[in-house]
Amino acid sequence: MLDAFATLFSPEYRRRTIVNSLLFTVSIVGLWAGSIYVPTAVTTIALREGALPAAAARLASYGSMVLSIATIVGCLMAPWLAERFGRRTAMGMYFVSLGVAVAIAFGYPFN
């Protein structure tokens, strides 16, 4: 097992391993930050638009629920997408989808 891990950092695979590790680290940190930030952002927007605190909290809960469900669906779809389109294309699709989702979810409400 240690040999297999060392192979990931051999000259042949080192660049690919580092780039993919950085990309997935960014996506994991982004998901974590989103899950922390979504309730605050939704609550702030709802209160700014005149919602009562209880309604704002309920909307924040719904926002967190949508994020959680989308995360689960994405994780379940990942193997199928990788088989169907190849792992590189599937990974590219995920990053493009993530960028679009962030632009829609956070760009639109804050305008």
N, C-alpha and C positions, 0 to 999 in steps of 0.2 A: 504494500500500500504506500509506503514511503517513497518507493521508486516511481510510482505513478504520479504522486504529487510533485516530486522533483522534476519529472518530465514536463510538467506544465510550465516550468521556468527555465527549461533548456533553451538554447539560442533559437531553435526552430519555432517554439510556441510562446516565448517570453512576451513579445510585443502584444500578441493577441490576448494572452492571459491578463496582462496589465490593463489594456484598453477595455476589455469586457468587464473586468473587476471594477474599474472606475465607472463605467456606464451603469452597471447594476447597483453600485453603491449610491450613485446619484438618484436612481429610481427608488431605492429603499428609503433613503433620507427624505426624498420628496413625498413619498407615501406617508411616512411618519409625520412630516411637517404638515401635510394636508389634513391628516386625521386630528392633529392638534389644533390647526388653524381654522378648519371648517366651522366648528361650533361658534367660535368667537366672531368670525366674519359674518356668518348668517345672523347671529344675534345682533351685532352692530347694525347691519343693514336693515333688519326688521324693525329695530327700535328707532332708527333714523327715519324710517318710512311711517312711523306712527303706531306700530304694533304694541300691544300691551306686553309687559315682561313675560307673562305666562305663555302668550302666543309666540313670542320670540324664542323662548326656550323650546317650545314644541317644534318650531321650524328648524332650529338648530339640531334637534334630535332627528328630524326627517333628513336633513342634510348629511348627518353622520351615517344614517342608515343607507342612503343612496351610495355614499362612498364605500361602505362596507360591502354592500351587495355587488357593486361594480368590481371591487377587488376580488371577490370570490369568483364571479363570472369570468373575469380575466384570467385568474389562475387556472380555472377549469378548462378554458379555451386554449391556453398556451400549448399544451401537447398536440392538440389537433391542428392548430395553426402551424406549428413547427413541422409536423408531418406533411401537411398539405402544401405549404409554400417554402419550406426550408427554414432552418433556424435563423439565418441572417435576415431574411425577409420578414419573418414573424417578429423578430426583435425590432426591426425598423418600423413595422406596423404599430407595435406597442408604443414606441417612443413618439411617433407622429400622433397617434391617438391621445397619448398623454399630453402633448403640447396643445392639441386642439381642445381637449377637455379642460385644461387649466385656463386657456384663453376664454372659453365660454363661461366656465364656472366663476372665474374671478374677474375677468375683464369686463363682462357685461354688467354685473351688479354694481361695480364700483364706478361706472360712468355716470 
